[in-house]
Amino acid sequence: MIISANISKTLMEITGEPRADIAILEIIEDAVEHRIEKISAEIKGLEEKYSMTFGEFKKRFEAGEIPEAFSYEVETDYLEWEGLVSRLNKFRPDDLRGYASGLMLLASEQLAGRLDIHPTNIVSSAEPLDDKARRVIEEAFGVTPYNFYAASESIGIVQDCSEHQGLHVFNDQHVLELLNEKNEPVKPGYPGQVVLNNLYNRCQPLIRYRMNDVAIYSDEECDCGLPFPLLKGIIGRQEEVIWVENNSGGYETIHSMVFIEFFVPGLRRLQVLQEERNRIRLKLVTDGDKEAILTAVTRRMEEILSGKNLLGQVTFDLEPVNLIAPDRKTGKTKTVISAVGPPKES
Ligand SMILES: [Zn+2]
């Protein structure tokens, strides 16, 4: 693709991305996402108006069961609705790539019956792809998404393979180190800060470049036979994660996203304090029927823990408070505060 210098400059300014080819992909992705959202919102409006999906509306229209079916309003809605559904389904990509949250959006549209696409390859990047997102995407499209980890500083650092047993590190292009707080490499199975060296920048090499992410090397080999070493996973930012011990002596992480998405009506604020490795205290600011909120929060916590096979293994207490104070240094309220931090090598 040839892009003029002026257009390149504009694209780079809009996206803040220094490489024009990546900037244009970002813009296209945004535009498609925006369009899908807009069309979906219009479809939802019609679904609410008639309290049914288009499929049902069409069936009932043909059976003569829609009141005033031949009025101007209903006929116009029919045509518009049909057009929207077909426009939405015109995006029929074989290859679907995006942020985990964008893919989740499409997956939920598909599951709700508003989107009908059948990609054969799905790649998630930029945000951690957790088990829940993976399951929802699989359920929606029948395809296991690939997880791809890259950065503006270096493209294509790790990706999983068809076996989905972990993430292969492309060590022909990179040296990916996982270091502890003394800047020493951690053993496989233990979390370390991602520090990147790349082997192809000739003008400005990246040497021990700290990525602000935490990952774990696997001590197992992948069944696919690829020669690239395997990461068990990339956990995301350290300050957003708590580590708990599972019942086989290993560790599991719970990401702060889980708590941010903790939707319970009447729950105004929530802060998670990890006091001991497997003991959590939840501070809650509530608004309304306190008992009902506490019951709902308990149920939601049990769901989260049982989803990770940690029910009974990790205990939690609820502490209703009037206020959760922001952090003095940053002025921001932290969702997660851990007194124990990530596990250390023994
Ligand atoms: Zn593999």
Residues whose N, C-alpha, C, O or C-beta is under 5 A from the ligand:
A	BS01	ZN	C161 E163 C222 C224 L226
